[in-house]
Amino acid sequence: MSVRERIVELAKLIEHHRFLYYVEQPEITDFEFDKLFRELQALESEHPEYASPDSPTQKVGAKPSTDFKEVVHKIPMLSLANAMGQEDLVHWQERLARALADDHSVERLNYVSEHKIDGLSVALSYLDGEFVQGATRGNGEVGEDVTLNLKTVSGVPRRLKPVALYKDGTVKAPPVQGGGFELYTPAKVEVRGEVYMPVSSFARLNAALEEDGQPLFANPRNAASGSLRQKDPNRTAKRKLAVWTYFLYILDEGVKQPDSHFENLALLEAMGFPVEPNRTCTDAAGLMDFVTKWQDARHKLDYQTDGVVIKLDDRKLWDLLGNTSHSPRWAIAYKYPPEEAETVIESVQFDVGRTGAVTPVACLTPVKLAGTTVKRATLHNKDQIERLDIRLGDTVVVRKAGEIIPEVVCVKFEKRPSESQPFHYPERCPACESELVRIKEEVVYRCLNVYGCPAQRLRRLIHFVGKEAMNIDGVGEMLIGELFERGMVKTPADFYRLTIDDLRALPKKGEKSAENAIKAIETSKNRPLAALLFGLGIRHVGASVAELIANRFHSMEAISKAGSEEIAAIDGVGPVISQNVIEYFAEPESQRIISELKELGVKMEDEGGGSELPQFLAGLTFVITGTLVNMERTEAEKAVKARGGKASSSVSKKTDVVVAGPGAGSKLAKAQELGIKVIDEARFLEILQNEERPS
């Protein structure tokens, strides 16, 4: 293959994988992508006559989706060049030295080192201290408007805290010594940050997806991207995203930007933004100390980081050095190598989940990987075992998917024992000997012995006490396992029959912990209907779906009597979930459990529930915009949904009514342009009170 042909091939490959990366369906690792990208950069550098202006090396990211309104960035959001090792880092410093030799003492340069957060880059805009818009990076010039979703992200402040402004335009983070300043909230601010999914949230999300036989997210970055780009902000809120910020731009006339990047980070914190705490400002000698220190220690953090971002601290040098077409010259991302290890598959176990999904797990010769000792690794499903041709006794390469979940990557066939035999996937459940069945297009095999399989019953009990379900603190997996083994808890209702004496009689269970557990069980009786519905473990009914159903029917009795079409008509539910709900409530065992829970005092309806609200808004789509006086915007949207209507975040030809409060802007203008009915809050409340459709 000629050099020109290889450049064309690489360009196509990179565009293909870049697209998959941005739609959360990557086929290769970030490390493998970086190798392709660097090969193309090198070839184009050596053969500029073959370089194209449309090359992926000249682009920042992916074209924004059409699902969201486009946002043109006031300041371009560039990507970072990568350093794949210490040698690359030294070359970067040498380039800085050549560029700054006549203007600055290179030996006295300071650098700020921060963790490279593996998430989704966002721009946050504030006017007069209020959060008004949030956008994704997109292609660096144009991103997607995800304002409503960002308002659900922990750490994004709705209003800025004031800082100290001096007469010369200098801004400092309070407290400051002496006088000569005034407290000041900038009129125009843009902040750059990285939205991420905490490791703990990612693990829970993928566990739930695997239980339902749905495709898993490859890593927290993909999960964060998919969650932030949900059309329904309520679904984004359920994913428990977070954010770290790292750039501050004060756009007010006459106000100076912080002189150093380290001051920039301090100012961000003072204004109320979360800033990743593990950062340092050092000379060149301290860079590798920071990089080396965190190579293993990073695995203990509750957020994923695949490297270190290094920036010149002196921001005056940023303008002097400038940018390339896609990255600043004054910053670089040091990337850690992917961690993989060889080990041997000693056996394969099969875990049975609460919905009967059977997952194969490789039991390995213990091996050190990404800061922990790995003894087990998921094999995902039968298809994966066959694709990799995995056999007992094989030497395999393991890595942590997203640096979190151990998985088998490939088999070292040259090390395969001569007597090895093909692996035979079991045909019966390892817990109850029932036949395993593959349903339609699912990749998992399931045990359909829902109430007779002890493994499923145990997993459902563990699920029932979880935080998003009944949130029974102090009743964990080990205790439930012991109670289940002794026959003291067989169904969720049995938790509410336990006494302090029952728990005190268990080995290693003290008086105080027994009291706390019983208190938590008693408190859980008043959990919301959505939490109870989720806790029952109905297949495909996650926490967000449970809330949609609870908001529609308000009581367990109403849900149990609802028809399939009624449930399926709820926006975000659909026929598959509806059928699962109908089948669950048709089971005599389910009815018995719910009846016992009710008799034991577990609340079966939400406040104001018990009888279904009239569905006089059915078939209508509302958009709530501006500031409402008598209720929060989310309350208004819930009121619409509870009465059969749909609440949308954007105005389109499908919108029927726009409720506009003071401060309504572009949405009101678009509604007027499209000729959509616009009402104020007073009329909206009148409609709700009189149970009438807007005319």
C-alpha positions, 0 to 999 in steps of 0.5 A: 500500500502506498503512502497516499493510500494509507493516508486515505485509509487512515482518514476514513478509519478515524472518521468512522471511529470518531463518529462511533465515539460521539454516538456512544458505540465505540469499537476500539479503545481510546488508546487504539484510536490515538495510535491511528490518529498519531500515525496519520499526523506523522504521515501528513507531516512527512508527506504534506503533498498528500494532506487534505484540508478535510483531514481528521487531523484538522478537526476538533470533534464531531458534527452536532446532532440534529436532536438539539438546537445548535449553539455557536461558541463565543470562544472555540472549544479546542481539543488537546494534543497528546503526549503518549510518554515522557519522550513526547512530553520532553519534545513538547517542552522543547517546542515551547523553549524554541518558541519562547527563547527570545521572550521569556526565561524558559527555565523559570516556566511553571506548569499546572498539572490536573487530572484529565477527566474522561467525560464530555466537554461543556461550555456554561454561560452566565448573564448577570450571575444567572446560568442561562445556557449550557452546550456540548463541544460539538465540532469546537465551533458549534455545539448542542444546547443541553441547558435543561439537562445541565441544570440537573447535573450536580455542581452546576451552580444556578447563580454565581457567588461574588468575587473581589474587583479592584479599580484596575480591573483585577479580580481576586477570590475572597477573602482578600487582605486590605481594601480597595475592592468591591464585591462584584458578580460579572455580567458575562461569564463563560466557563469550561468544564467536563461532565462525567459519570462517577464510577459508582454510578456507572457500575450501577447503571451497567449492572441494571442494563445487563440485568435487562439484557440491554447493551452496556455502556463501554465506559463512563465517558460514553455513559456520561455523553449518552445521559447528558444528551437525553431528550428528557431532563428527568432521565438525565437527572436519574443518571447522577452526573457530576462536573469539574470545571477548569477554565473561566472567561470573564467577558465584561469590558475592563475586567482582567482575566487572572494572570495565572491558570492556578489563580483561574482555578481558585477564582472558579472555586470562589464563584461556586464551581466545582474544581478537581482538587488534585492539582499542582503548580510546579516547574518542569522537574515536578511534572513527572512526579505528579504523573508518576504519583497518580498512575496507580493512585487514580484508580481509587478516585470515584471518577475516571481519568486517563491522563494528566492535562499540563498547561503553562501557568502564565496565561500571558504566554497563551496568546503569545504561543497561540493555537494550531487548527485544533489544539493550543500550543500551551497545553498538552494531555499526557495519556497513561498507557492502557493497563492489560495483564495476562492470566489463566482462566481456571473455571467459569461461573454463572451468575443469575440476576434478579430478572433471570439473566445468566451471566458467565464470569471467568474465575482467574488466577489472581493478577494485579491490574489497574491498582487492584487484584483481579480474580474474576472477569465478565465474559458477557454472554454465550456469543462472546465466549464463542467469538473469542473461542474461550476454553478452560485453562486458556491464557488470556489478556484481561483489562478493565472496561473503562478501567472499572469492570474487568473483562477478557480481551482475547486468548493467547492461542500460542499458550493454549494447552494441547488437551483443551476442549471447546467450552460448552455453555450450560443448558440449565440454570445453575441455581435451580436446574430450570431450562435456560431460554434465549428470548427473541433478539436478546443476547442473554440466556434466562432462567424463567423460574421467576419465583422458584429460583433461589438466586433470583429471589435473593437478588430481588431482595437485595434490589428491594433495599437499594437506595433508589428503591426502598433505601433500607440503610444497614440491611446489606447483601451479607445480612440479606444472604444470611437472613435468606439462608436461615429462611427468615426473609423469603419475600420483600414483605418479610423484611417488615416482619423482622424484630430487633430480637431476630437480628440480635440473635444473628452472629456478629449483629450488635444491639445498636446495628440491629436497632438501626436496621429495624428503624430503617425498615420502619422508615422505608414504609413511607417511601414514594410510590415510584421507589416501591414500584422500582423496588419490586424488580419488574423487568425493564422498569428502572427508577425513571420508568417507575417514576413515569408510571407512578406520576400517571396513576398515583397508586399501586391499585390503579397501576395493577388495574391499568390496561396495557394500552394505558401504560404504553401510552405514557411518554417514555414507557411503550409497549414492551415495558407495558407488557412486563408490568401487566404480566407482573401484576397478573402473577398470583405471587406478585399480588400476594407480595403487594397485599402483604406489604400493604397489610404491613403498613407500606404506603401504596399511594402518593400523597394526593393519589389514590384516585387517578386524576382526570386525563383532560390534557391527553394528546396535548404537548406543553412547553413551559418557559420563563419564570413562574411565580406560583410553582417551579417549572418542574412542578408545572411539567409534572402537573401536565403529565399527571393529567395525561399531557406531555411536557417538552423542553423545546418548541416545535410544530408538534407543540400545542401550548406554550406557558410563558412566564416573565423572562420567556425568550427564544421559545416564546418567539418561536411559538409566536412565529409558528402560530402556537397558542401561548398562555400565561401562568394564571390561565394555566392554573385556571385550566388545571383547576377547572379541568378544561382543555385549553381552547 
